[in-house]
Amino acid sequence: MWILMIITLQLTNPVHIVYADMVESFSSEKNCIERTNNIMDKAYESGKPVPPQINLCCVPLNLGNPYV
């Protein structure tokens, strides 16, 4: 299982996380990446690209299987 995370960073020294949240869960990394790209594309097309301090990332969720 994969989770799409949104992470907001404070980009001054030292860089640190201001906010983090799980957006959605996916059964595959491919689906998670496709959704991330879709969000980024829609934001760009709307004239409001995602700012540098906002990060979207796909994270594998370890459900006890060491071979995830």
ChimeraX commands (.cxc) that place a marker at each C-alpha (Angstrom):
marker #1 position 0.00,0.00,0.00 radius 0.5
marker #1 position 1.15,3.54,-0.77 radius 0.5
marker #1 position 0.08,6.83,0.77 radius 0.5
marker #1 position 0.16,10.26,-0.85 radius 0.5
marker #1 position 1.50,12.76,1.65 radius 0.5
marker #1 position 1.47,16.55,1.56 radius 0.5
marker #1 position 4.32,18.14,3.48 radius 0.5
marker #1 position 4.80,21.86,4.05 radius 0.5
marker #1 position 8.34,22.92,4.83 radius 0.5
marker #1 position 9.79,26.03,6.41 radius 0.5
marker #1 position 12.65,26.67,4.00 radius 0.5
marker #1 position 14.76,28.86,6.28 radius 0.5
marker #1 position 17.74,27.45,8.11 radius 0.5
marker #1 position 17.18,24.99,9.63 radius 0.5
marker #1 position 14.66,23.51,7.20 radius 0.5
marker #1 position 11.84,21.83,9.10 radius 0.5
marker #1 position 8.35,20.40,8.62 radius 0.5
marker #1 position 5.51,22.78,9.41 radius 0.5
marker #1 position 2.62,20.53,8.39 radius 0.5
marker #1 position 2.18,16.97,7.15 radius 0.5
marker #1 position -0.95,15.03,6.27 radius 0.5
marker #1 position -2.04,11.94,4.40 radius 0.5
marker #1 position -4.07,12.84,1.29 radius 0.5
marker #1 position -5.02,9.43,-0.16 radius 0.5
marker #1 position -4.00,5.78,-0.14 radius 0.5
marker #1 position -3.26,3.62,-3.18 radius 0.5
marker #1 position -2.70,-0.03,-3.91 radius 0.5
marker #1 position 0.33,0.69,-6.12 radius 0.5
marker #1 position 3.17,3.17,-6.43 radius 0.5
marker #1 position 2.18,3.79,-10.06 radius 0.5
marker #1 position -1.33,4.94,-9.09 radius 0.5
marker #1 position 0.06,7.20,-6.37 radius 0.5
marker #1 position 2.53,8.82,-8.78 radius 0.5
marker #1 position -0.20,9.31,-11.39 radius 0.5
marker #1 position -2.39,11.10,-8.81 radius 0.5
marker #1 position 0.54,13.27,-7.71 radius 0.5
marker #1 position 1.23,14.25,-11.32 radius 0.5
marker #1 position -2.47,14.98,-11.84 radius 0.5
marker #1 position -2.54,17.33,-8.84 radius 0.5
marker #1 position 0.62,19.12,-9.97 radius 0.5
marker #1 position -0.66,19.46,-13.56 radius 0.5
marker #1 position -4.05,20.85,-12.48 radius 0.5
marker #1 position -2.38,23.39,-10.20 radius 0.5
marker #1 position -0.06,24.53,-13.00 radius 0.5
marker #1 position -2.88,24.71,-15.56 radius 0.5
marker #1 position -5.00,26.81,-13.18 radius 0.5
marker #1 position -2.22,29.37,-12.99 radius 0.5
marker #1 position -1.47,28.49,-9.37 radius 0.5
marker #1 position 1.52,26.12,-9.43 radius 0.5
marker #1 position 2.40,24.34,-6.23 radius 0.5
marker #1 position 4.89,26.55,-4.33 radius 0.5
marker #1 position 8.36,25.19,-3.47 radius 0.5
marker #1 position 7.59,24.76,0.23 radius 0.5
marker #1 position 4.73,22.35,-0.57 radius 0.5
marker #1 position 5.82,18.79,-1.30 radius 0.5
marker #1 position 3.71,15.88,-2.48 radius 0.5
marker #1 position 5.24,12.46,-2.08 radius 0.5
marker #1 position 4.31,8.81,-2.33 radius 0.5
marker #1 position 5.38,6.80,0.69 radius 0.5
marker #1 position 5.23,3.01,1.03 radius 0.5
marker #1 position 3.16,2.00,4.03 radius 0.5
marker #1 position 4.80,-0.79,5.96 radius 0.5
marker #1 position 2.06,-3.06,7.26 radius 0.5
marker #1 position 4.46,-5.44,8.97 radius 0.5
marker #1 position 5.88,-6.94,5.75 radius 0.5
marker #1 position 9.67,-6.38,5.70 radius 0.5
marker #1 position 9.66,-6.79,1.90 radius 0.5
marker #1 position 7.34,-3.86,1.05 radius 0.5
marker link #1:1,2 radius 0.2
marker link #1:2,3 radius 0.2
marker link #1:3,4 radius 0.2
marker link #1:4,5 radius 0.2
marker link #1:5,6 radius 0.2
marker link #1:6,7 radius 0.2
marker link #1:7,8 radius 0.2
marker link #1:8,9 radius 0.2
marker link #1:9,10 radius 0.2
marker link #1:10,11 radius 0.2
marker link #1:11,12 radius 0.2
marker link #1:12,13 radius 0.2
marker link #1:13,14 radius 0.2
marker link #1:14,15 radius 0.2
marker link #1:15,16 radius 0.2
marker link #1:16,17 radius 0.2
marker link #1:17,18 radius 0.2
marker link #1:18,19 radius 0.2
marker link #1:19,20 radius 0.2
marker link #1:20,21 radius 0.2
marker link #1:21,22 radius 0.2
marker link #1:22,23 radius 0.2
marker link #1:23,24 radius 0.2
marker link #1:24,25 radius 0.2
marker link #1:25,26 radius 0.2
marker link #1:26,27 radius 0.2
marker link #1:27,28 radius 0.2
marker link #1:28,29 radius 0.2
marker link #1:29,30 radius 0.2
marker link #1:30,31 radius 0.2
marker link #1:31,32 radius 0.2
marker link #1:32,33 radius 0.2
marker link #1:33,34 radius 0.2
marker link #1:34,35 radius 0.2
marker link #1:35,36 radius 0.2
marker link #1:36,37 radius 0.2
marker link #1:37,38 radius 0.2
marker link #1:38,39 radius 0.2
marker link #1:39,40 radius 0.2
marker link #1:40,41 radius 0.2
marker link #1:41,42 radius 0.2
marker link #1:42,43 radius 0.2
marker link #1:43,44 radius 0.2
marker link #1:44,45 radius 0.2
marker link #1:45,46 radius 0.2
marker link #1:46,47 radius 0.2
marker link #1:47,48 radius 0.2
marker link #1:48,49 radius 0.2
marker link #1:49,50 radius 0.2
marker link #1:50,51 radius 0.2
marker link #1:51,52 radius 0.2
marker link #1:52,53 radius 0.2
marker link #1:53,54 radius 0.2
marker link #1:54,55 radius 0.2
marker link #1:55,56 radius 0.2
marker link #1:56,57 radius 0.2
marker link #1:57,58 radius 0.2
marker link #1:58,59 radius 0.2
marker link #1:59,60 radius 0.2
marker link #1:60,61 radius 0.2
marker link #1:61,62 radius 0.2
marker link #1:62,63 radius 0.2
marker link #1:63,64 radius 0.2
marker link #1:64,65 radius 0.2
marker link #1:65,66 radius 0.2
marker link #1:66,67 radius 0.2
marker link #1:67,68 radius 0.2
view
